[in-house]
Amino acid sequence: MMRHLQDLAPRIGEFSVTPFTDREAVAALAILKSRYGSDTDPARLVPRDDEAEIREDLFDVAPRLVGLGSQIARALQTDFSAVVIPKMHLADRSVETASFLLLAMSLAMGTPTPTDKLMKRIVWDVKARDLPPGYVSTFSENACEADLHTDTQYFPRPERFTLLYFSRAARCGGGVSMLRDGGCIKRQLAETAEGRDAIAFLSHQELPFRIPTTYTTTGRQGTVEATFATVFSDHPAIRYRTDTLEAGLAAFPEYDTPQTRGALARLRDVLNDQGRMYRALLPDDSLLVTNNHTGLHGRTDFHDRGRHVLRIRIADGSEHRVKARVLLESDLVA
């Protein structure tokens, strides 16, 4: 079902998978469409209360599909912070069908979560969009470089897994994926006295991560919401993203201290160590799944607006509450 081919970098593995049978695919689609609606656009899929039952039904008719999801989750909970599968054997299927099959697989990994608070969409199209002025965009809405980060670091409880399916890679040479293991980053920091100081500071000092516009409670431009949390903790082991931190520090300048800047600078020096970073242009029909609590991912910028990636975030049900608080616009006014 899933076979380990090689280690691409510390705790980053490349795997091959067995193609899904048409029988399993048809049966899985029938179950999902009976539950979510036969005419449901996958871009409008939202969470349901009966996902445990759906998971059981899928296991009965599509054991390979469900088993693959379980295998990926197990690999990411033990030996790997990222799993790369260069060929998922979904290229001959429509994007709609691929979205539903990826949803079925993600249900075996845990609970797929809504991307945004308003529409509560599960399957998110990562593509460049035309956005209005003043809109605080996120990486999945623009073509800019996305430096190494964890997903939903701006929420109190980031999901455990991030699934990215490359339906169409960029044809311009951009959109190169970057991966690093958080444990390796922390060990590298600990090699110097300055790095150890940075670890200590970033493990106890809460910092503001500003929530991008599309993920705020209102979805409106000008809404300022931020989660305050430490970069290093037990759950998640690492929480980081440059632009949401910079936006948070701009909104709450009392946290923008020389000690904060020094610790973040040392962390960025380690993050950007090209010799310890895995970089690759993942092809059409490839899959990247990360343990969002231990691994960081990113991409280079791109110009081909036809690039299309499907993303599903998955909570595995074992998240613990972190010391974090959400500050809303009403709190700022008060």
N, C-alpha and C positions, 0 to 999 in steps of 0.2 A: 504493500500500500504506500508506504513512505520509506525511502532508503537513504541513509546518510552517504553522501558522495565525498565531501571534503570539508575541512575547516577553512573558511575564507579569511578569518581573523580570530583573535581570542573571543570565544563564546558566540561566534557567528558561523552558522553552518549552512552548507548547500545540500539540498535534498532533491531526489527524483520521486515522482508519484506515479501510481498506476492510473490509467485513464478511467473515468467513470463509464459504466455501461449505459447504453441508451435506456435500458429497462429501469435502472435506478434513477436516472435523470427524469424520465417521464413520471415515475411514481412519486418522486420527491416534489416535482412541480405540481402534480395533482393535489397533494396534501397541502402544500403552501397556498395554492390558489383557492382551495376550498376553505381555508381558514382566513386568509387575508382578503379574499375577493378575487373572482376570476378575471376581472378587468382592471386589477390594481396595477398602476404604474409603479415599478420598483423604486422610483425616486420619491414615491409618496408612502412607502411602507413605514408604519409606526409600530411601537411595541404593543404587545397583547398580554392579557393576564393569563392566558392558557399556554404559555410557551413550554412548560414542562410536559404537557400532553402532546404538543406538536413534536417535541424532541423524541418522545417515546414512539410516536407514529412514524417518524422519519427513520428511526433505528430499525423498525420492523421491515421497511421496504427499501431502504438505501443504506445498508450497513457499511459499505465501503466509504461512502460520502461522509457519514457520521463518524466512522472510525478514523478517517483522515483528520477531521477536526479535533478529535480526542488526542490523536498522536501529536499534532502540532502543539496543543496546549500542554501536554506532558513534557515535550522537549523544552518548551519555554519556561516551564516551572522547575526544571532540573538543570540541564547542561548548557542551555543556550539563552542568549538575550535576543537573538534574531534568527529567523529561519528564512532562507531564500530558496524558492522553487522556480527554476528558470522556465519550466513548461508545465502549465496546468491542464493542457488538453481541452481548453474551453474556446479556443480561437474560432472554431467552426460554428459555434453557437452564437446567437444574438446577444447583445449587451443585456437585454432584459432577462433572458434565460440565465446568463452567467450571474447576474445580480441575485436571482432567486437561489441558484445553487450555492453561491457564496454565503447567502443568508442561512441556508440549511447547514452548511459546514460550521458557520459561526455559532449556531444554536448548540452544537455539540461542544463548543469551547466554553460556553457560559451564557451570559445574557447580553445580546446586542442592545446597545443603548442609543437613545436619540441624540443626534448631533446638535440640533438647535432647540432652544426652549419653546419656540413658537410653533413650528410645524412638526417637530419631534420626528424628523426623518432618520431612518436607520442607515440606509445606503446613501452615501454622499458622493456626488460627482466632484472629483478634484480636477478643476480645469480653470483656465484664466477667464475672468469675467470682466465686463465693463461696469465699473462701480462709480457711484456719484461722489463728488468732492466732499471731504469731511468724513467719509466712511472709513472706519478703522478695520481694514481687511485682515484676513488671516491667510496663512500660506496656501490653503486649499482654494483660495479665490483669486490668486494673482500668479504671475509668471516670474516673480522675483526669486532670488536665491533664498532658500530656507536653510539657515545654518542649523547645526546639530541641536536637537530639542527633543523633549518628551511631549506627547500629546496631552491636551486638557490640563496642563499644569496650572491653568488659570481657574480650575474648579477645585473645591475642597477635596474631592475624592476622584482622582484620575482613574480611568478604566485600566484594567490589567493588560489588555492586548489591543494592538492596532493592526488591522488587516488592510493591506494595499494590493489591489489587483490591477496590473498594468494592461488595460484593454488596448491602448495605443500609446506607445512610447513616442517621445518627441523625435522628429526627423531632422532637427537642426544641430544635433550633437549636444544639446543642453539637457537639463533634467537628469543629470547624473546623480544617482543615489549615494548617500554617505551614511556609514554606520559605525557606531562605537559602543563598546560595553561600558556601562557606568561603573562597575566594580574596578575595571582596569584604569579608568580615569581617576578614581579615588586613590588607588594604590600608587599611581604615577604622581599625583599631588603629594602624597605622603613621603615621597623621596627627598623633599627639601623642607627646611624649617618654615619657609614662607608658605609652602603648600600645606603643611600641617596647621599653620595658623588659619589659612583659608578654610580648611575643613572644619575646624572648631567654630569659626565665626558663622559659616554657612549652615552649620548644624543646629545653631541655637537662635540666630537672628531671623525673625520673620521678615520677609520682603514682599512688596506688593506686585502681583502679577495681574495686569489689566486684562479684562475679558474683551475680546474682539466684538465689534458691534453685532454681528450676526448671531452671536451666542449669548447676548445679554437678555434680560427678562423682557425688554421692550422691543429689541431689534432696531431701535431708532438711532440715527446719528446723534452724537452728542451725549448719549447715555454713558455715564462713567460707572463701571462696576469693576471691582478688583478683589482677588483672593489674596490674603496674607498668609504666607507659609514659608518654611525653611527649604533651602535647596536640597539638603541631605536630611534624611530621616529613616525610620525603619520601614514605613509604608506610605509612599513609595520610597525606594532607596535613593532615588534622585528625581528632582523636579527642576526643569530648566528650559528657558527659551529667551533669547536675547531681546526680541522686540517687545514682548509683553512685559518683561522686566523694565526695559527702558521707558515704556509708556507708563508703567506703574510708578516708577521713580519720578517721572515728570509730573504726574498727578499728585504725588505725595512726596514733595521734596525733602521733608524732614528725615526720610529714610536714605536720601542720597548723600551719604557721608563719605569722608576719605577712607574709612575702614571698609565700607561697603564696596567702594570702587576698587580698592586694592585687592580684596578677596575675589571679586568677580573677574578682575584682570588676570589674576593667577589661574583661575579656573579656565578662562578662555584660552590662555596660552597652551594649556594642556589639551583642551578640546580640539584645538586646531593643529595638533601635532600630526602632520600628514603621514609620517612614517608608521603611525599606529592606527590609521583610519582606513576602513574598507571603502573603496569607491568603485562604482560600476554603473554603466548604462543598462538598466534592466530592460529586457526586450518585451515586445508584445507577448501577452499571454503568460507573463511571469507573476509570481506572488511573493510579497514580502510581508512577514508577520513579525512584529516585535513584542517583547515583554516590555510594556510601557512603564513598568516600575523599575527596570534595571538597564534598559537599552535606550540609546538615542539614535535618531535618524534625521536625515536632512536631504537636500538636493541642491544642485546648482541651478542657476536661472536658465530660462529657455525662451525661445522666440516663436516656436511652432505652437500656435493656439489650438491645434488639433490634438495635442496631447490630452489623454483621457485616462484617469485612474479612478477606480472605485474604492471607497474606503468604508470600512465598518469597524466601529470600536466596540469592545466586548468586555463586560465586567464578569469576573469569574466567580463572584459571590463571596470571596474571602477578603475583600478590601476592609481595612480597618480605618477608623476615623483618624485623620491627622489633625495636628494642632493648626487650625486654619480658620479664618473667618471671611465672610463675604461682605464687602462694603458696597452699598448701593448708592444711587444718586441721592436718595432721600437722606441718607446719613451725611452726605456732603453738605446738603442744604442746612441740616440741623447744626 
